[in-house]
């Protein structure tokens, strides 16, 4: 996988472990928004209905371990804590497994989302194993 941070795609998530050549997950801002919308759908809600994303539904009304990731500004703001990474990781791995199993039967499941989820899982695993934050840069 290698580091994509040099590509300056818009937004890259990486383990803040001091390894500038480590793996990361990078998106354009539009692609990141699509990825998060797809994750919200997997959790059974519409991201656009949520407060902060154009709707008025409060985050307290839903229950998902992905909330620290989904309800995060898509700019270079606050990092995600290692304990939140540890909560996000198992659910993201589960969703990834579902997407992979559905990929053959569902034409609308973009291979890009599967690859993005794989990249993010790799980065989250590093955050959890090293006890470091998930940085947005």
N, C-alpha and C positions, 0 to 999 in steps of 0.2 A: 504494500500500500504506500508507504513513503509519505513525506510531508507535502501537503497541497498549499500550505500557508503562503508560499511564495507566489502563487497564482493570482492572489488578490481578487478573488471571485466575489467578494461582498462580505461574507460571514463565514468564519471558520471556528469550530469548537475543538478544543484540544485540552489535554491534561496539562495543568500548570506544574510540570515536574522538572523544568529546566532543560528538557531535551527538545531543542528546536527542530530536530529532524524526525521526531516521533510522528506516529499516525495522527490524523485529524479528520474531521468531517466538515466539508466545505460546501456552501450553497451560494447561489445568487439570493438576494433577498426574496424574490418572487418564488423561487424553488423551495426556500426554507418555509415560507408561508404555506405552500402546497403540501409539503411534508407534514407540517404540524396539523393542518386540516385533516389529512388522511389519518394521522394518529388519533385525533379527537373522534373521528368517525368510528375507528376501531374500539374506542372507549364508550361509544353510544351517545355522543352528543355532537352538536354542531359548534365549531369554534367561533363562528361568526355571531352566535347567539350570546356569547360570553361577554361580560363587562371587560372593557379594554380592547375588544375586538369588534366593536360595532353593535353589540347587543347589550341587554341589561340584566342578563342572568348572572348571579353572583357565583363565584368559585366555590363558596361554601355549600352550594346546592348540589354539587357533584362529588363523587368519590373516585379518585384515580391517583395512583402513585406517580403518574406522569405530570401532575399539576405543576411541580417546580419547573419543569421543562416547557410545558404548554403555556403556562401563564408567566412567561419570562419575556421581557422586552427583546426585540430582535436587533438590538444595537450592542455596542461594546460596553455594556453596563455590568452590573453585579454578576459575579461568578456563581456557579451552583456548587454548594458545599458537598464534601465527600459523602456525608450521610444521606443527602438527597440523591446523589448518584447511585448509592447502594440501593435505595428504594426504587429508583427509576429502572435500573438495569434488568431485573427479572421480568418486569412487565414488558419492557421493550423487546427482550429476547423472545417472550411468548408471542407478541404481535408479529415479530419477524418470522417465526415459525409458521404462523397462520398465513401470512402473506406468501411465503414460499410455497406452502401447500396449495394455495388458491391460484397461484400464478399461471398454472396450466389451464385452468378452467375460466379464469376471469380476465378478459381482454383489457379492462380498464385499469388493472393494477400495473402501474408503470414499473418496469424493471429498475428505473431510477430510484424509486422509493425503497425497494429491497436493498439496493446497493447503499443508499444513504443510511438505512437502518443498520446494515452490517458495519459500516464505518463508525457510526455512533456507538454501537455496542462495543467495538474494539476500544474506542477512546474511553468509554465509561468503565470498562474492565480495568484499564490502567489507573483511572482515578480511584477506583475502589481498592485495587491492590496496593497502591502507593499512598493512599490516604490524602490525595491532593484534589483541588477544586477543578471543576470543568469550567474552562475559561472561554469567553466569547471574544473573539478578536477579528 
